Amino acid sequence: MVLVIDPQIAGISGDMLLCSLVDLGADKNKIIIGVRQSAKFLPDSTIKKLDFEYVSKHGIQSLSLVLEIDEDIRERKGLEIKNAIVNSVEELKLSDKAKIFAESCIDTLISSESKIHGISKESVHFHEASGIDTLVDIVGITIALDDMRLFDEKITSLPVAVGGKSVTFSHGTMSNPASAILEIFKNSNLIIQGNDANEEITTPTGACILVNLTQECLKYYPSMKVSSIGYGAGQKDFESFSNVLKLVRGTDTHLDVDSVKILETNVDDVSGEILGNLIEKIMQKGARDVSIYHGITKKGRPTNLVSIMCTSENVEEIIDTLVLETGTLGIRISDSNRFTVPRTNHSISVLLNDESFQVNYKKSQFKGKSDFKIEFDDLKNISNAIDKSIKDTESMIRKEIEKLEIGNV
């Protein structure tokens, strides 16, 4: 199963995610009972009413959180809220994965404030996140995820809308997204994007929960069969869009999906030797693949199109290498989702000509059929060592791997 979180229009907040999980099928009563039980760990706050009700957001029926609280708290130490959350999930006897998730969420929130203000984590005080609603969001969502066993499923996110213009809070007015949001998303694989909301639509609590749920971000929906959908309403209303977070759960197509960067440039004044060396250098920088195509450009000029597939983590280093090695004056960059057949890495020791060799191979499985491919460098080295052709060496090694695979069935 796969769960897609879709915050690309309305962003994400803790209550929106909680509501969408309940609409998706999480046990509402279990969440209400668990959260009310947890409230005792924040004694200066009282939950007067906690429920969920359907509302219409621009014609979209979605679930909204009804929360009435009695508290007069303007700030709390981050560790006070953390202890309340940790004690709550412990007393509720949630799974180990649930406990790790809940603690990680509040740790992310505390760490972001610590970094922004240049203070220790022990000194962090929450203002906007000081209320019991932070506990309600994190504990409620943890109960919901555990109840639906979503910690064991593949979870992915689409790009996250953060709004625009400015936001005003306890530290004054600053451009949106605020520092906390940027700090939380920093170094994650999640993509943020602005829109015309003209205010904050992704909250720090929502952001910290999302980055601890998944590090996979896709530009488009993955290939899947949809089984259920959950709609969680935000508290605000906007003229141009429905303030609704959408969750989509379904069955994937047994193909893994990830997002890669495609770098392309045309070079018409570079020798074959330089291009051959370029391939080696770029692969050493972490590229997934490099291809060079011959073609014709303007005025009938012959050219070479260099196409590189890489991840966002090493794109800058590869661009530097590409410019320095070829002298190109421009590089096209695009995002591309790719479907890959699931594969696993294996290693085996084989005995050939009375000599032992370590062989690495990749095993793939698709629609009940399995196959494997031996690493070519291993084939080449072993072929030279035993003085046989690569074809004969591969045949010998495949027989040894097949024996192993049959024995493991």
N, C-alpha and C positions, 0 to 999 in steps of 0.2 A: 504494500500500500504506500501511497505518497500523499502528503499534505502540502498544498500550495497556499501560502499566505500572500494575499493581494492588497498591498497598501499603496499602490501606485497612483491612486486618485485622492483618497481621503486620509492618507497617512495611517498612523497607528498609535493608540493609547492603551493603557492597561485595561480600562473598562470595555473598550471596543473589542479587544481580543477575548476577554472573559465572556462577553455576551455572544460573540460569534462561535465560541466553543460550545456554549450551552445550546445555541441554535443548531449547531452541528450534531448534537446528540449527547453531550456531557450531562451527567445526573445533576439537575438543578438543586434538588433537595440536599444531596450530599454536600454540595458546595456551600449552600446557605448554612447548614448545620456546622460544617467545618470552620467556616469563617467566623461565625458567631462564637464558637468555642475558642477561637484564636484571639478574640478581642480582649480577653482578660489579661493578655500579656502587654497591653497598652492601657494601664488602669485609668489614665486621665481622659480616655475617650470611650464613648458609648455608642453602640450601633442601635438606633431606635427602630429603623426599618431597613430591611434588605430583601430585595425581590427583583424579578425580571419581568418586563412587560413589552409587548410589541408596539412599535410606533411606525409611522410612515415618514420616510425621508425621501422627498422628491418622488413619491409614488412607490418607493421600494420598502416593502415590509421587512423590518429588521428588529432585532431584540435590543432593548435598552436596559441599563442598570438603574434600579431605583434604590438609592442609598440615602438614608437620613441619619445623621450622626449628631451627637452632642459632645462638643469639645471646644475648648478655648485655648488652643495651642498655636503659637506663631512659629515656633522652631523646636526641633528635637535633635539630639545627637544622632548621627547616622548609626552608631553602634547600638543605640537603644532600639531602633527599628529593626536592625539586623538580628539582635538577640530575640526580639519578639517573633520574627519570621522563622528563625531557626528552631526556637522552642515550639512553635506552632506545628511545623511539619513533623517534628519529632513526636509530639504528643498524638498527632493524627495517624501515626504509624504508616506514613507513606513510603513508597519504595525508595531504595538507595539513590536511584537516578533522579527521583523527584526531589530528594533532599539536596543533592548536589546542585540541581538546577536552581532551586529557590535561593540557596545561599549565594550562588554565582550571580544571580540577578541583582541582589542588593549590594554585593561586593562591587559589581560594575558601576552601580550608581554612586557608591561611596568613593571609588577610585577616581571617577571623573571629576567629582567636586574637589577631591584632594589635589589632583593635578592642576585644575584651573586656578585654584586659590593659593597653591604653593604651600599647603599645610599638610600635616600628617593625617592619616586616615582616622586616627583616634580623635582628632580635633574637629572633624567635619561636622557641621550642623546643617540640617535640612530646613528649608523654609517652605517652598511650594510642595515639597514631598514629605513634609513633617506630619501630615494628617494620617489618620487610620486608613484612609483610602489607599495608601501605598501598600499597606499590609493586606487589605481586601483584594487588591489587584493581584499581587504576587502569590499569596496563599491560595486565592480562588482559582487562578490560572493553573497553579501547580496541581491542585486537586483535580481539576478538569482534565489536564493532560494525562495524569496518572490513571484516572477513571477510564479514559478511552484508550489507554495503553499507547499513546502517541509517542512516548519516548522511545519506543521500539520501531517506529516507522521513519521513513525518509521524509524530511521536512525541508522545503525550499521556499524562497521568497522572491517576489518580483521587486523591482526598484521601489524605493520608499519615498513618497511625497512628503516634503517637510514644510510646504507653504512658502511665504515670501514676505517682503517688506521688513517690518521690525516687530519686536516683542518686548513688552514691559513687565518686569517682575521685581523681586526684592532687591536685585543688584542694579536696577535702573533700566534704561532702554538700550537695546542693541539690535543689530541686524539679525534677521532670521535666516538660517537656523542659529540658535544661541550656542554659546561655547559648550554647554553640557552635551547637547546633541552631537556636535562635531567630535567631541572627545570620545563619546561612546562609540560612534561609528568608525573612528580612526583605527586604521590597521585591520579592520574587518573586511570581508569580501563583499559586504552589502553596498549597494549603490543608492545614493540619495539624489533627489531631483526636486527643484522648486516648482511651484505652480502659482496660479493667480488667487490663492486663498487670502493673501495679504495678512496672514497671521500664522501662529504656530499650529500645525495640525499633527505633528508627531511629537509626543511628549517624552521627556527623559525616561519615565517609567516604561512607556511602550518601547522605546528604543533599546533599553537595557534588557528587557525581556526578549526582544527579537534577536539581538546578537547572541544571546545564550541559547536560543532555540535552533538557530541555523547559521551557517557561514556560507551557504550556497545561494547565489542570487542569479536568476535567469532573466533575460530580457523579455522572453515570451513564455507562455504556458508550455510545460513539457507535454509530450505525447502520453495521454492517459485516458482511461475510461472513467467518467465521473460517476461517483456513487452517492455523494451527499454534499450539500452546500450550507454554510453558515453565514449569516449576516449580523454583524454587530454594529449598533448605532452609536455614534458619538453624541455628546451633549449639545454641540453647537449646530446651527443651521447655516447653510451657504446657498447663495443664489444660483451659482453655476454648476454645482455638483451635489450628489447625495453623499452626506457625511457618513459613509458606511464602510466598514472593513469587511472584506469577503474572504472566507476560507473555502477551499475546494479540496475535497478528499476523494481519492479514487485509486484505481489500479494502474500501475505503470505498464509500459509495454516491454518490460524486461530489458530495456536499454538505459544505460546511464546517460545523464545529460549534464553537460558543463558548459561554461562560457569561456571563449578564448578570444584573444586579440589577433587580428590579421593585419600585418604590416606589408605594404607593397610599394615598390619603387621601380622606375624604369631607368636602366643605365645603358648607354650606347657607346661608351668610350672606355670600357674596362675589359682587360684580357681574361681569357679562360683560366689562366693560372691564379689571378686575383680572385675570381669568382669561386674557384675550387677551395682556395684558402679561406674565403669568406664563409663558406658553408661550415667548415670545421670550427671556425672561431665563434660563429653564432650558435651552433649546437652546444659548444662549451659554455656559453652564457645562459643556457637553460631553455632554449627554444624547443618546442614540441616537434617541429618539422620545418624544413626549408626546401623550397622548390624554385627552380629557375627555368623560365620558358622563353623560347626565341619568338620574336615577332617583328612587325613592321609598324613604325609610328609615322608622324607627320613628315612630309616631303620624301616619303619612301625610305626613311632611315631604318636600318636593321637595329634591333634593340634586344635587351634581355630584361624580362620582368622577374624581379626577385620577390618572392612571396614567402612570408615567414608567419608561422603560427606559434604563438606564445601566450603566456598568462600575464595578467596585469602586474604581477610582482616583478617581472624582469623586463618589461617593455622598454623602460628608459635606458637600461644598460645595453639592450640590443640595438636601440635606435642610435646610441652613441657609436657603437661598433660599425653599424651600417654606413653612417655618414663618414666616419674616419677612414674606412677601408675602401669605399667606392667614390667618395666625393659627391654623392648625390645631393641635390639642393631641395628635395622634398620627399616626404614619405606619407602615404595614405594610411590611415588607421581606421579600422572598423571592428565592431563587436560581432561575434558570431557564436550562436549556440550550436553544439554538436552532439550527436547521439553516438555513444560508444557501446559496443558489446561488453558486458561485464567480464573482467579478466582478473586472474590472480597470478602472483609470481611464485615460482617453485624452484627448488634446487635439488639436484640428485648427483650422487657419486657413481660413475660408471667405470668399468674395467675394460680397457681396450688394449690389445697387444701386451697383456700382462702389466699395464700401467694404469694407475687410477687418475681420473680426471673429474673435476667438478663442473657440472653443466647447469646452466640457468635456462629456464623456459617459462613462457607465459601460457596459461591455460584459460580458454574461453568457453563459455556455455551460453547457448541460445536455443530456446524452444526445444529443450530436451536433448539437444545434441552438443557434444563437447569436442574441442580440438585443442591442439597445443602447437606452439612455435618455439623452436630453439633459438637462443640468442646467437646471432650470426658471428659475433666476435669469438664466442666459444667454439663454434664450428670451425672457423678459420684457424684458430690456434691449435685445436686438437688435430685438424687435418694436417697441418704442417708437422706436428709432433709425431704422428704415426705414419707420415708419408703416404697418405691416401687422398683421393679427390674429395672435395667437399660433399659431392653427391653420395659417395659411398660412406663417408663419415656420418652424414646425416641419417642414412638408412640404418646404420649400426646403432646410433644413439636412440633413434626413434623406437627401435625394438626394445631397448632397455627401459625407456620411459613407459611404453605401452604395458610391459610386464608389471611395472610399479603401479600404474593406474588400475589395471585389472585386479591386482592384489588388494587395492584399497577400496574396491567396490563393495 
